[in-house]
Amino acid sequence: MTFDRAADNEQLYRYEITAALNAVVRACQDIVTEHSHRGFWTPHTSTEPTPTHQDLIEAARRDVLNRLQLVVHCAETVAYTIEHDRRTAE
């Protein structure tokens, strides 16, 4: 019975970390699709022909950085939780 539970937990851990990392990869793909051209960032700023550095910083945070930080933080949380669960189960 203990072995089956351990195997079930191991499978659950694999599903959880895979789902978390898939979310990171999907976020990256979405950002590339929505905010790049030929692999280079294309910021969505004001209609000004030459955006200010502040416009670029705001666009970077809004379009890329905040989103990536969120999904990476979630994936890290999943990984830490799994590691903690494994330590307490041993």
SULDA-V593203 format. One record per residue. N is the residue number from 0. RES is the residue in one small letter. SS is DSSP state (H for helix, E for strand, L for the rest). NEAR is the number of other ideal C-beta (glycine too) atoms within 12 Angstrom. D_CENTER is the distance of its C-alpha to the mean C-alpha in Angstrom with 2 decimals. Layout:
n->{N/N}
res->{RES/RES}
ss->{SS/SS}
near->{NEAR/NEAR}
d_center->{D_CENTER/D_CENTER}
This chain:
n->{0/1/2/3/4/5/6/7/8/9/10/11/12/13/14/15/16/17/18/19/20/21/22/23/24/25/26/27/28/29/30/31/32/33/34/35/36/37/38/39/40/41/42/43/44/45/46/47/48/49/50/51/52/53/54/55/56/57/58/59/60/61/62/63/64/65/66/67/68/69/70/71/72/73/74/75/76/77/78/79/80/81/82/83/84/85/86/87/88/89}
res->{m/t/f/d/r/a/a/d/n/e/q/l/y/r/y/e/i/t/a/a/l/n/a/v/v/r/a/c/q/d/i/v/t/e/h/s/h/r/g/f/w/t/p/h/t/s/t/e/p/t/p/t/h/q/d/l/i/e/a/a/r/r/d/v/l/n/r/l/q/l/v/v/h/c/a/e/t/v/a/y/t/i/e/h/d/r/r/t/a/e}
ss->{L/H/H/H/H/H/H/H/H/H/H/H/H/H/H/H/H/H/H/H/H/H/H/H/H/H/H/H/H/H/H/H/H/H/H/E/E/L/L/E/E/L/L/L/L/L/L/L/L/L/L/L/H/H/H/H/H/H/H/H/H/H/H/H/H/H/H/H/H/H/H/H/H/H/H/H/H/H/H/H/H/H/H/H/H/H/H/H/H/L}
near->{7/9/9/10/12/16/13/15/20/18/14/20/23/16/16/25/26/18/20/27/21/18/25/26/18/18/28/21/17/18/29/21/14/19/25/18/12/7/10/9/19/20/28/20/23/14/8/12/8/11/18/14/12/14/20/22/17/19/25/24/18/20/26/28/22/18/25/26/18/19/27/22/19/23/27/19/18/27/22/17/19/25/17/14/19/18/10/10/16/9}
d_center->{35.83/33.74/32.63/31.51/29.45/27.84/27.13/25.69/23.40/22.31/21.54/19.61/17.51/16.84/15.85/13.50/11.61/11.76/10.47/7.40/6.80/8.10/5.67/3.13/6.73/7.92/6.10/7.50/10.59/11.08/11.02/13.38/15.47/15.85/16.11/17.66/20.97/21.73/18.72/19.40/17.81/20.08/19.71/20.92/23.38/26.86/29.50/30.98/31.58/30.53/27.74/28.08/25.79/24.84/24.00/21.70/19.99/19.55/18.24/15.73/14.39/14.66/13.41/10.75/10.30/9.93/7.35/5.08/6.57/6.09/2.74/3.66/6.84/6.79/6.34/8.90/10.94/11.32/12.41/14.73/16.14/16.99/18.58/20.50/21.70/22.90/24.78/26.47/27.44/29.26}
